[in-house]
Amino acid sequence: MMTSQYLDRSEYVEQAYLFQLLRERSAEEMPMQELLEQIRFELLATTKLPFAIDYLLTELKHSGLMSPAMQKLAHYFTSFQAFLVHQAEEEAGRFTMQTALQVLEAEANYRLKNCSPAGLFFFQFEVLCRNRLHYDRGLTAISSDPIFSSDWSKWILQFRAQVGLVEISDLLFLCSEEYEERLKSAGQTVEGKGPFLFGRKEGRIAFGNRRKEPLFLFGALQRHLGYPVVPRPVRQDENKEVIPQMMRRIERLESRIKLMEEERRASLDITKFYKKEDSFPPVD
């Protein structure tokens, strides 16, 4: 199985640091352009990331978006990274930039470890499932990741066409070494089957999660095989705004009650609500 990565390890270290800083400092509601200009000087100058940020800043100044620049920098950013940022920048979408930065940071950290094509595929596909992103465009972006061999890329595109028609667990089981071993044990030929991209453990877990929610499959893979966990968006505590909202409503109610009492006593002076006309200079 292919395990080589496209970029040096130092690049992913700096990428993870970049997405972490953007995620933490974006909570202060600072513009993305200002954040990138500040963070650029905190990154390691021997990497290519500062040059990539310069290009992102140029695109931000012209269009206000980062995803077009990331798509053009395909030799540095993967198509899946650009896809996530594009989804976050869509005005009608529910996928926020904060969530996208969480995912990008977690993915970069996973690439620093013993990243495998199977583990990365499950991580990226779970991101699509949990956040209800576009499967067709998302899987197309996943298939072009440099960590995937030609067999992997071809299978992901086939998988894209079958999602929704065939159960996910069945699709994964039929491409596992567990299924290959069962065919051989039964004396059947493996010609025309496969490709067998997943190991026996992945195949067993997929077979044990048939007719179940796909998220249960991802959870089992993470528990038994140590695959990376997809970060979930942190829900804001809405109770913090309850008391201020109640105070504002009480103030409005008090003002209304006061007006009603004045009107009842016939002492309401409505002239104080008149808009004062601007004084005009005399016309000669």
C-alpha positions as CSV (number, residue, x, y, z in Angstrom):
1,M,0.0,0.0,0.0
2,M,1.2,3.5,-0.8
3,T,2.3,5.5,2.2
4,S,4.4,8.3,0.8
5,Q,3.3,11.9,1.2
6,Y,3.5,14.6,-1.3
7,L,4.9,17.3,1.0
8,D,7.7,17.2,3.5
9,R,6.8,16.6,7.1
10,S,7.7,20.2,8.0
11,E,5.1,21.5,5.7
12,Y,2.3,19.6,7.5
13,V,3.7,20.7,10.8
14,E,3.3,24.3,9.7
15,Q,-0.1,23.7,8.1
16,A,-1.5,22.3,11.3
17,Y,-0.1,25.3,13.2
18,L,-1.6,27.7,10.7
19,F,-5.1,26.1,10.8
20,Q,-4.9,26.0,14.6
21,L,-4.0,29.7,14.9
22,L,-6.7,30.7,12.4
23,R,-9.3,28.6,14.3
24,E,-8.3,30.1,17.7
25,R,-8.0,33.7,16.6
26,S,-11.0,33.7,14.3
27,A,-13.1,33.5,17.4
28,E,-12.2,37.2,18.0
29,E,-14.0,38.0,14.8
30,M,-11.0,39.5,13.0
31,P,-11.0,39.5,9.2
32,M,-9.3,36.6,7.6
33,Q,-7.0,38.9,5.7
34,E,-5.6,40.5,8.9
35,L,-5.2,37.1,10.5
36,L,-3.1,35.7,7.6
37,E,-1.0,38.9,7.5
38,Q,-0.2,38.4,11.2
39,I,0.3,34.7,11.2
40,R,2.6,34.7,8.1
41,F,5.5,36.0,10.2
42,E,5.0,33.3,12.8
43,L,5.5,30.5,10.4
44,L,8.8,28.8,9.6
45,A,10.5,30.7,6.8
46,T,12.2,27.7,5.3
47,T,8.9,26.1,4.4
48,K,6.7,27.0,1.4
49,L,3.7,27.9,3.4
50,P,4.6,31.7,3.8
51,F,4.7,31.9,-0.1
52,A,1.4,30.1,-0.3
53,I,-0.1,32.6,2.2
54,D,1.1,35.5,0.0
55,Y,-0.9,34.1,-2.9
56,L,-3.9,33.6,-0.6
57,L,-3.7,37.2,0.5
58,T,-3.7,38.4,-3.1
59,E,-6.8,36.4,-3.9
60,L,-8.5,37.6,-0.7
61,K,-7.9,41.3,-1.6
62,H,-9.4,40.8,-5.0
63,S,-12.3,38.4,-4.5
64,G,-12.7,38.0,-0.7
65,L,-12.3,34.2,-1.0
66,M,-9.5,31.8,-0.4
67,S,-10.7,28.7,-2.1
68,P,-9.9,29.9,-5.7
69,A,-6.3,30.5,-4.7
70,M,-6.1,27.1,-3.0
71,Q,-7.4,25.4,-6.1
72,K,-4.7,27.1,-8.2
73,L,-2.0,26.0,-5.7
74,A,-2.8,22.3,-6.4
75,H,0.9,21.5,-6.0
76,Y,0.7,22.5,-2.3
77,F,-2.9,22.3,-1.1
78,T,-4.9,19.2,-1.9
79,S,-8.2,19.3,-3.7
80,F,-10.0,18.2,-0.5
81,Q,-8.5,21.1,1.4
82,A,-9.7,23.6,-1.2
83,F,-13.1,21.8,-1.3
84,L,-13.6,22.3,2.5
85,V,-12.7,26.0,2.3
86,H,-15.0,26.4,-0.7
87,Q,-17.9,24.8,1.2
88,A,-17.2,27.1,4.2
89,E,-17.2,30.2,2.0
90,E,-20.6,29.5,0.5
91,E,-23.2,31.9,1.9
92,A,-26.1,29.4,1.8
93,G,-24.1,26.5,3.4
94,R,-24.3,25.4,7.0
95,F,-20.6,24.3,7.0
96,T,-18.8,27.1,8.9
97,M,-15.2,28.2,8.5
98,Q,-14.6,27.3,12.2
99,T,-15.5,23.7,11.5
100,A,-13.5,23.6,8.3
101,L,-10.4,24.8,10.2
102,Q,-10.9,22.2,12.8
103,V,-11.0,19.5,10.1
104,L,-8.0,20.8,8.3
105,E,-6.0,21.0,11.5
106,A,-6.9,17.4,12.4
107,E,-6.1,16.1,8.9
108,A,-2.7,17.8,8.8
109,N,-1.9,16.3,12.2
110,Y,-2.9,12.8,11.0
111,R,-0.5,13.2,8.0
112,L,2.3,13.7,10.5
113,K,1.7,10.3,12.0
114,N,1.7,6.9,10.3
115,C,-0.9,8.0,7.8
116,S,-2.3,5.3,5.5
117,P,-4.5,5.6,2.5
118,A,-7.3,3.7,4.2
119,G,-7.2,5.8,7.3
120,L,-7.2,9.0,5.3
121,F,-10.1,7.9,3.1
122,F,-12.2,7.0,6.1
123,F,-11.4,10.3,7.8
124,Q,-12.2,12.4,4.7
125,F,-15.4,10.4,3.9
126,E,-16.6,10.7,7.5
127,V,-16.2,14.5,7.2
128,L,-18.6,14.4,4.2
129,C,-21.1,12.3,6.1
130,R,-21.1,14.2,9.4
131,N,-21.3,17.6,7.8
132,R,-23.7,16.6,5.0
133,L,-21.4,17.9,2.3
134,H,-21.7,17.2,-1.4
135,Y,-20.7,13.6,-1.9
136,D,-20.0,13.8,-5.7
137,R,-17.7,16.8,-5.5
138,G,-16.2,15.7,-2.2
139,L,-15.3,12.2,-3.3
140,T,-13.9,13.6,-6.6
141,A,-11.6,15.9,-4.6
142,I,-10.6,13.0,-2.3
143,S,-9.7,10.8,-5.3
144,S,-7.0,13.3,-6.5
145,D,-5.1,13.3,-3.2
146,P,-1.4,12.3,-3.9
147,I,-1.4,9.7,-1.2
148,F,-3.8,7.5,-3.3
149,S,-2.4,5.3,-6.0
150,S,-4.1,5.0,-9.3
151,D,-6.0,1.9,-8.1
152,W,-7.2,3.8,-5.1
153,S,-8.3,6.9,-7.2
154,K,-10.2,4.7,-9.7
155,W,-12.0,2.8,-6.9
156,I,-13.0,6.1,-5.1
157,L,-14.6,7.4,-8.3
158,Q,-16.5,4.1,-8.6
159,F,-17.4,4.3,-5.0
160,R,-18.7,7.8,-5.6
161,A,-21.1,6.5,-8.3
162,Q,-22.5,3.8,-6.0
163,V,-23.0,5.8,-2.8
164,G,-26.7,5.9,-2.1
165,L,-27.4,2.8,-4.2
166,V,-25.4,0.2,-2.4
167,E,-24.8,0.1,1.4
168,I,-21.4,1.6,2.4
169,S,-20.4,-1.4,4.5
170,D,-21.0,-3.8,1.6
171,L,-18.9,-1.6,-0.7
172,L,-16.0,-1.6,1.7
173,F,-16.3,-5.4,2.5
174,L,-16.1,-6.3,-1.2
175,C,-12.8,-4.4,-1.5
176,S,-11.2,-6.0,1.5
177,E,-8.7,-8.8,2.0
178,E,-11.2,-10.5,4.3
179,Y,-13.5,-10.9,1.3
180,E,-10.6,-12.2,-0.8
181,E,-9.8,-14.8,1.8
182,R,-13.4,-15.9,2.0
183,L,-13.5,-16.4,-1.8
184,K,-10.3,-18.5,-1.8
185,S,-11.6,-20.6,1.1
186,A,-14.8,-21.3,-0.8
187,G,-12.8,-22.3,-3.8
188,Q,-14.0,-19.4,-5.9
189,T,-11.9,-17.3,-8.2
190,V,-10.9,-13.8,-7.4
191,E,-10.6,-12.8,-11.0
192,G,-12.7,-9.7,-11.8
193,K,-13.1,-9.0,-8.1
194,G,-11.6,-6.2,-6.0
195,P,-9.4,-4.3,-6.0
196,F,-8.7,-5.5,-2.4
197,L,-7.5,-2.2,-0.9
198,F,-8.5,-2.7,2.7
199,G,-7.0,-5.1,5.2
200,R,-8.7,-8.1,6.8
201,K,-9.6,-6.1,10.0
202,E,-11.3,-3.4,8.0
203,G,-13.2,-6.0,6.1
204,R,-14.4,-7.8,9.3
205,I,-15.5,-4.5,10.8
206,A,-17.4,-3.5,7.7
207,F,-19.1,-7.0,7.6
208,G,-20.1,-6.6,11.3
209,N,-21.7,-3.2,10.6
210,R,-23.9,-4.2,7.7
211,R,-27.4,-2.7,7.8
212,K,-26.3,-0.2,10.4
213,E,-25.7,3.5,10.5
214,P,-22.4,4.4,8.7
215,L,-21.3,6.5,11.7
216,F,-21.2,3.3,13.7
217,L,-18.8,1.9,11.2
218,F,-16.5,4.9,11.5
219,G,-16.6,4.6,15.3
220,A,-15.7,0.9,15.2
221,L,-12.7,1.6,12.9
222,Q,-11.5,4.4,15.3
223,R,-11.8,2.2,18.4
224,H,-10.2,-1.0,17.0
225,L,-7.7,0.4,14.4
226,G,-6.9,3.8,15.8
227,Y,-8.1,5.7,12.8
228,P,-8.4,9.5,13.4
229,V,-11.5,11.0,14.9
230,V,-13.3,13.6,12.9
231,P,-13.6,16.8,15.0
232,R,-17.2,17.9,15.7
233,P,-18.2,21.6,15.9
234,V,-18.4,22.9,19.5
235,R,-21.9,24.1,20.2
236,Q,-22.1,27.5,21.8
237,D,-23.8,27.8,25.2
238,E,-27.1,29.6,24.3
239,N,-27.9,30.0,28.0
240,K,-25.3,32.8,28.2
241,E,-27.6,35.0,26.2
242,V,-30.8,34.1,28.0
243,I,-30.5,36.6,30.9
244,P,-29.5,39.6,28.7
245,Q,-32.4,38.9,26.4
246,M,-34.8,38.7,29.3
247,M,-33.5,42.0,30.6
248,R,-34.1,43.7,27.3
249,R,-37.6,42.3,27.1
250,I,-38.4,43.4,30.6
251,E,-37.2,46.9,29.8
252,R,-39.5,47.0,26.8
253,L,-42.4,45.7,28.8
254,E,-41.8,48.3,31.5
255,S,-41.8,51.1,29.0
256,R,-45.0,49.9,27.4
257,I,-46.7,49.6,30.8
258,K,-45.7,53.1,31.7
259,L,-47.2,54.4,28.5
260,M,-50.4,52.6,29.1
261,E,-50.7,54.0,32.7
262,E,-50.1,57.6,31.4
263,E,-52.7,57.1,28.7
264,R,-55.2,55.8,31.3
265,R,-54.6,58.8,33.5
266,A,-55.0,61.1,30.4
267,S,-51.6,62.5,31.1
268,L,-49.8,61.1,28.1
269,D,-47.9,63.8,26.2
270,I,-47.5,62.4,22.7
271,T,-45.7,65.5,21.4
272,K,-42.4,64.2,23.0
273,F,-42.5,61.4,20.4
274,Y,-42.7,63.9,17.5
275,K,-39.7,64.1,15.2
276,K,-38.1,67.5,15.4
277,E,-38.0,69.2,12.0
278,D,-34.6,70.5,11.0
279,S,-34.5,74.2,11.0
280,F,-34.0,75.6,7.5
281,P,-32.1,78.9,6.8
282,P,-34.4,81.7,5.8
283,V,-34.8,82.2,2.1
284,D,-33.8,85.5,0.8
